[in-house]
Amino acid sequence: MSDVHVPAAVSPMIPRTLFNEDHEAFRATARRFFETEISPYHEKWEEQQHIDRELWNKAGELGLLCPTMPEEYGGCGVDRLYSMILMEEQARVGDSASGFALHSDIVANYINNFGSHEQKSQWLPKMATGEAVTAVAMTEPGTGSDLQRIKTTATLEGDHYVVNGSKIFITNGYLCDMAVVAVRTGPAELGAQSVSLMIIEADREGFSKGKPLKKVGMRGQDTCELFFDNVKVPKENLLGAEGMGFIALMKELAWERMMIAIICSSAAEHALATTVEYVKQRQAFGKPVAAFQNTRFELAEMRSEIQIARVYVDRCMELVVKNSLSPEAACAAKYWVSDLLSKVVDRCVQLHGGYGYMLEYPIARAYIDTRANRIYGGTNEIMKELISRSI
């Protein structure tokens, strides 16, 4: 299958200064992968509701999985700007199917930051090669963003825990070989103090997966329910100490929110580039749509707003590399840039006219794929609540 055409990006008004030559060489590899291995097969992924399993191995062979993990455990030991590049290149081709970022930058971080040497040695090398696909299972039916009220329990019986409960909206859930699961190891009245994290292998008896969920958008992404029916899990699978799960989750959520901001910023740039190319080619009343003042003003406004988002996201990433980004700044990035993306895509659909509602056009797919960014990672309303507490 031939490569998919990707419009040239609209040049930034303020040049970026984050990346060096090594970063850009890595970007070239990532760009080729997403353009040749992912983007041309968008319809196939949507039909089967997940990408092909072998793509995880291909990504691993190219060093595109878990690059920030220590070399000792199979990673490259590089900074998070490499992760940023991967997310930007994914968004650049409009890919909403692959779940590499969650695997490499959320699950791997939990294991690396809170796991034992044995846990790291067992899982991180396999995650880096794509031999193991992983998920993180937090959300439950009825809990949403309120992780303190999860109902999945892990009861200690001798040398193992017995896990019962279910999780929903789990990215990579259908293909996963292992999931980091948030469980309750103490009485519910203890709230956050009873939440723990646990590594649970998918082949354990009593661990089952639902069919991929039928979503409004992101239909090619592997998302399903997970069920735990008296699953026996060895004590050594506990990630960190009992009752420390909520603290671990909170430490990693700021980065997860920055990941969403990164993807949304790049997706907005992609939507604008797609629309600029379209309005220059599309004729109306004997001239290109781009010749009308309303079109030019719409493009000017979007370009300005996207540039403002880009500068803020890049500045946040400078702080991420220095390990000094505040949770409130990450919340602001997540909510504001995901809101902006929705507004940009909506305006771009309007500039496409009727064709903007046809799924063969990238902007129509973006219209249904990007909406979820305002929900996952903590809803934007929760982001505002968290920001307000720091005022």
GITABEL-V291996 format. One record per residue. N is the residue number from 1. RES is the residue in one letter. SS is DSSP state (~ for helix, > for strand, _ for the rest). PHI is phi in radians with two decimals (999 if undefined). Layout:
BEGIN
[[N | RES | SS | PHI] [N | RES | SS | PHI]]
END
This chain:
BEGIN
[[1 | M | _ | 999] [2 | S | _ | -1.30] [3 | D | _ | -1.16] [4 | V | _ | -1.53] [5 | H | _ | -1.21] [6 | V | _ | -2.09] [7 | P | _ | -1.05] [8 | A | _ | -1.12] [9 | A | _ | -1.15] [10 | V | _ | -1.28] [11 | S | _ | -1.09] [12 | P | _ | -1.22] [13 | M | _ | -1.39] [14 | I | _ | -2.08] [15 | P | _ | -1.04] [16 | R | _ | -1.46] [17 | T | _ | -2.24] [18 | L | _ | -1.28] [19 | F | _ | -1.89] [20 | N | _ | -1.84] [21 | E | ~ | -1.12] [22 | D | ~ | -1.13] [23 | H | ~ | -1.03] [24 | E | ~ | -1.22] [25 | A | ~ | -1.14] [26 | F | ~ | -1.12] [27 | R | ~ | -1.05] [28 | A | ~ | -1.06] [29 | T | ~ | -1.15] [30 | A | ~ | -1.09] [31 | R | ~ | -1.10] [32 | R | ~ | -1.07] [33 | F | ~ | -1.09] [34 | F | ~ | -1.19] [35 | E | ~ | -1.29] [36 | T | ~ | -1.80] [37 | E | ~ | -1.79] [38 | I | ~ | -1.96] [39 | S | ~ | -1.02] [40 | P | ~ | -1.13] [41 | Y | ~ | -1.91] [42 | H | ~ | -0.93] [43 | E | ~ | -1.16] [44 | K | ~ | -1.11] [45 | W | ~ | -1.07] [46 | E | ~ | -1.14] [47 | E | ~ | -1.16] [48 | Q | ~ | -1.63] [49 | Q | _ | 1.19] [50 | H | _ | -2.96] [51 | I | _ | -1.35] [52 | D | _ | -1.17] [53 | R | _ | -1.03] [54 | E | ~ | -1.14] [55 | L | ~ | -1.15] [56 | W | ~ | -1.11] [57 | N | ~ | -1.20] [58 | K | ~ | -1.10] [59 | A | ~ | -1.10] [60 | G | ~ | -1.13] [61 | E | ~ | -1.08] [62 | L | _ | -1.55] [63 | G | _ | 1.34] [64 | L | _ | -1.66] [65 | L | _ | -1.97] [66 | C | _ | 0.92] [67 | P | _ | -1.15] [68 | T | _ | -1.50] [69 | M | _ | -1.24] [70 | P | _ | -1.05] [71 | E | ~ | -1.03] [72 | E | ~ | -0.98] [73 | Y | ~ | -1.96] [74 | G | _ | 1.68] [75 | G | _ | -1.52] [76 | C | _ | -1.86] [77 | G | _ | 1.16] [78 | V | _ | -1.65] [79 | D | _ | -1.43] [80 | R | ~ | -1.31] [81 | L | ~ | -1.15] [82 | Y | ~ | -1.16] [83 | S | ~ | -1.11] [84 | M | ~ | -1.02] [85 | I | ~ | -1.06] [86 | L | ~ | -1.05] [87 | M | ~ | -1.17] [88 | E | ~ | -1.14] [89 | E | ~ | -1.24] [90 | Q | ~ | -1.11] [91 | A | ~ | -1.18] [92 | R | ~ | -1.05] [93 | V | _ | -1.71] [94 | G | _ | 1.24] [95 | D | _ | -1.38] [96 | S | _ | -2.05] [97 | A | _ | -1.77] [98 | S | _ | -1.33] [99 | G | _ | -1.93] [100 | F | ~ | -1.09] [101 | A | ~ | -1.10] [102 | L | ~ | -1.10] [103 | H | ~ | -1.05] [104 | S | ~ | -1.44] [105 | D | ~ | -2.05] [106 | I | ~ | -2.12] [107 | V | ~ | -1.06] [108 | A | ~ | -1.05] [109 | N | ~ | -1.16] [110 | Y | ~ | -1.03] [111 | I | ~ | -1.20] [112 | N | ~ | -1.19] [113 | N | ~ | -1.49] [114 | F | ~ | -2.18] [115 | G | _ | -1.52] [116 | S | _ | -1.38] [117 | H | ~ | -1.02] [118 | E | ~ | -1.12] [119 | Q | ~ | -1.14] [120 | K | ~ | -1.12] [121 | S | ~ | -1.15] [122 | Q | ~ | -1.29] [123 | W | ~ | -1.85] [124 | L | ~ | -1.06] [125 | P | ~ | -1.06] [126 | K | ~ | -1.20] [127 | M | ~ | -1.23] [128 | A | ~ | -1.21] [129 | T | ~ | -1.56] [130 | G | _ | 1.55] [131 | E | _ | -1.09] [132 | A | _ | -2.05] [133 | V | _ | -1.76] [134 | T | > | -2.23] [135 | A | > | -2.41] [136 | V | > | -2.12] [137 | A | > | -2.03] [138 | M | _ | -2.00] [139 | T | _ | -1.18] [140 | E | _ | -2.20] [141 | P | _ | -1.00] [142 | G | _ | 1.65] [143 | T | _ | -1.82] [144 | G | _ | 0.98] [145 | S | _ | -1.37] [146 | D | _ | -1.58] [147 | L | ~ | -1.26] [148 | Q | ~ | -1.23] [149 | R | ~ | -1.90] [150 | I | _ | -1.09] [151 | K | _ | -1.99] [152 | T | _ | -1.14] [153 | T | > | -1.94] [154 | A | > | -2.26] [155 | T | > | -1.77] [156 | L | > | -1.31] [157 | E | > | -2.32] [158 | G | _ | 1.23] [159 | D | _ | -1.72] [160 | H | > | -2.57] [161 | Y | > | -1.74] [162 | V | > | -1.98] [163 | V | > | -1.82] [164 | N | > | -2.38] [165 | G | > | 2.54] [166 | S | > | -2.65] [167 | K | > | -2.29] [168 | I | > | -2.37] [169 | F | > | 1.06] [170 | I | > | -1.65] [171 | T | > | -1.16] [172 | N | _ | 1.22] [173 | G | _ | -1.09] [174 | Y | _ | -1.22] [175 | L | _ | -1.68] [176 | C | _ | -1.11] [177 | D | _ | -1.66] [178 | M | > | -2.75] [179 | A | > | -2.31] [180 | V | > | -1.53] [181 | V | > | -1.97] [182 | A | > | -1.47] [183 | V | > | -2.29] [184 | R | > | -1.81] [185 | T | _ | -1.83] [186 | G | _ | -2.43] [187 | P | _ | -1.10] [188 | A | ~ | -1.04] [189 | E | ~ | -1.16] [190 | L | ~ | -1.36] [191 | G | ~ | 1.06] [192 | A | ~ | -1.06] [193 | Q | ~ | -1.22] [194 | S | ~ | -1.82] [195 | V | > | -1.55] [196 | S | > | -2.27] [197 | L | > | -1.93] [198 | M | > | -2.52] [199 | I | > | -1.51] [200 | I | > | -2.20] [201 | E | > | -1.30] [202 | A | _ | -1.24] [203 | D | _ | -1.61] [204 | R | _ | -1.30] [205 | E | _ | -1.07] [206 | G | _ | 1.69] [207 | F | > | -1.60] [208 | S | > | -2.33] [209 | K | > | -2.13] [210 | G | _ | -1.40] [211 | K | _ | -1.17] [212 | P | _ | -0.92] [213 | L | _ | -1.26] [214 | K | _ | -1.53] [215 | K | _ | -1.80] [216 | V | _ | -1.10] [217 | G | _ | -2.26] [218 | M | _ | 0.87] [219 | R | _ | -1.23] [220 | G | _ | -1.49] [221 | Q | _ | -1.50] [222 | D | _ | -1.24] [223 | T | > | -2.36] [224 | C | > | -2.65] [225 | E | > | -1.65] [226 | L | > | -2.10] [227 | F | > | -2.21] [228 | F | > | -2.17] [229 | D | > | -2.09] [230 | N | > | 0.94] [231 | V | > | -1.38] [232 | K | > | -1.49] [233 | V | > | -2.20] [234 | P | > | -1.02] [235 | K | ~ | -1.00] [236 | E | ~ | -1.21] [237 | N | ~ | -1.46] [238 | L | > | -1.10] [239 | L | > | -1.69] [240 | G | _ | 1.38] [241 | A | _ | -1.72] [242 | E | _ | -1.03] [243 | G | _ | 1.37] [244 | M | _ | -1.74] [245 | G | ~ | -1.09] [246 | F | ~ | -1.16] [247 | I | ~ | -1.11] [248 | A | ~ | -1.09] [249 | L | ~ | -1.07] [250 | M | ~ | -1.14] [251 | K | ~ | -1.15] [252 | E | ~ | -1.58] [253 | L | ~ | -1.14] [254 | A | ~ | -1.07] [255 | W | ~ | -1.18] [256 | E | ~ | -1.03] [257 | R | ~ | -1.23] [258 | M | ~ | -1.15] [259 | M | ~ | -1.02] [260 | I | ~ | -1.13] [261 | A | ~ | -1.08] [262 | I | ~ | -1.07] [263 | I | ~ | -1.09] [264 | C | ~ | -1.16] [265 | S | ~ | -1.08] [266 | S | ~ | -1.20] [267 | A | ~ | -1.11] [268 | A | ~ | -1.15] [269 | E | ~ | -1.10] [270 | H | ~ | -1.15] [271 | A | ~ | -1.08] [272 | L | ~ | -1.14] [273 | A | ~ | -1.06] [274 | T | ~ | -1.06] [275 | T | ~ | -1.29] [276 | V | ~ | -1.03] [277 | E | ~ | -1.09] [278 | Y | ~ | -1.14] [279 | V | ~ | -1.22] [280 | K | ~ | -1.33] [281 | Q | ~ | -1.66] [282 | R | _ | -1.29] [283 | Q | > | -1.76] [284 | A | > | -2.57] [285 | F | _ | 0.97] [286 | G | _ | 1.43] [287 | K | > | -2.62] [288 | P | > | -1.06] [289 | V | ~ | -1.00] [290 | A | ~ | -1.16] [291 | A | ~ | -1.38] [292 | F | _ | -1.37] [293 | Q | ~ | -1.05] [294 | N | ~ | -1.04] [295 | T | ~ | -1.11] [296 | R | ~ | -1.08] [297 | F | ~ | -1.18] [298 | E | ~ | -1.07] [299 | L | ~ | -1.13] [300 | A | ~ | -1.12] [301 | E | ~ | -1.12] [302 | M | ~ | -1.14] [303 | R | ~ | -1.05] [304 | S | ~ | -1.14] [305 | E | ~ | -1.17] [306 | I | ~ | -1.15] [307 | Q | ~ | -1.14] [308 | I | ~ | -1.08] [309 | A | ~ | -1.09] [310 | R | ~ | -1.05] [311 | V | ~ | -1.10] [312 | Y | ~ | -1.17] [313 | V | ~ | -1.09] [314 | D | ~ | -1.10] [315 | R | ~ | -1.13] [316 | C | ~ | -1.05] [317 | M | ~ | -1.20] [318 | E | ~ | -1.02] [319 | L | ~ | -1.29] [320 | V | ~ | -1.05] [321 | V | ~ | -1.07] [322 | K | _ | -1.54] [323 | N | _ | 1.03] [324 | S | _ | -2.29] [325 | L | _ | -1.38] [326 | S | _ | -1.36] [327 | P | ~ | -1.03] [328 | E | ~ | -1.15] [329 | A | ~ | -1.14] [330 | A | ~ | -1.16] [331 | C | ~ | -1.06] [332 | A | ~ | -1.10] [333 | A | ~ | -1.10] [334 | K | ~ | -1.08] [335 | Y | ~ | -1.27] [336 | W | ~ | -1.25] [337 | V | ~ | -1.30] [338 | S | ~ | -1.21] [339 | D | ~ | -1.07] [340 | L | ~ | -1.06] [341 | L | ~ | -1.00] [342 | S | ~ | -1.05] [343 | K | ~ | -1.15] [344 | V | ~ | -1.10] [345 | V | ~ | -1.09] [346 | D | ~ | -1.07] [347 | R | ~ | -1.17] [348 | C | ~ | -1.20] [349 | V | ~ | -1.03] [350 | Q | ~ | -1.07] [351 | L | ~ | -1.23] [352 | H | ~ | -1.38] [353 | G | ~ | 1.17] [354 | G | ~ | -1.03] [355 | Y | ~ | -1.18] [356 | G | ~ | -1.19] [357 | Y | ~ | -1.82] [358 | M | _ | -1.72] [359 | L | _ | -1.16] [360 | E | _ | -1.26] [361 | Y | _ | -1.66] [362 | P | ~ | -0.97] [363 | I | ~ | -1.19] [364 | A | ~ | -1.21] [365 | R | ~ | -1.12] [366 | A | ~ | -1.09] [367 | Y | ~ | -1.05] [368 | I | ~ | -1.65] [369 | D | ~ | -1.42] [370 | T | _ | -1.55] [371 | R | ~ | -1.07] [372 | A | ~ | -1.16] [373 | N | ~ | -1.05] [374 | R | ~ | -1.42] [375 | I | _ | -1.92] [376 | Y | _ | -1.35] [377 | G | _ | 1.33] [378 | G | _ | 1.71] [379 | T | _ | -1.05] [380 | N | ~ | -1.12] [381 | E | ~ | -1.16] [382 | I | ~ | -1.13] [383 | M | ~ | -1.02] [384 | K | ~ | -1.15] [385 | E | ~ | -1.08] [386 | L | ~ | -1.15] [387 | I | ~ | -1.13] [388 | S | ~ | -1.12] [389 | R | _ | -1.21] [390 | S | _ | -1.62] [391 | I | _ | -1.50]]
END
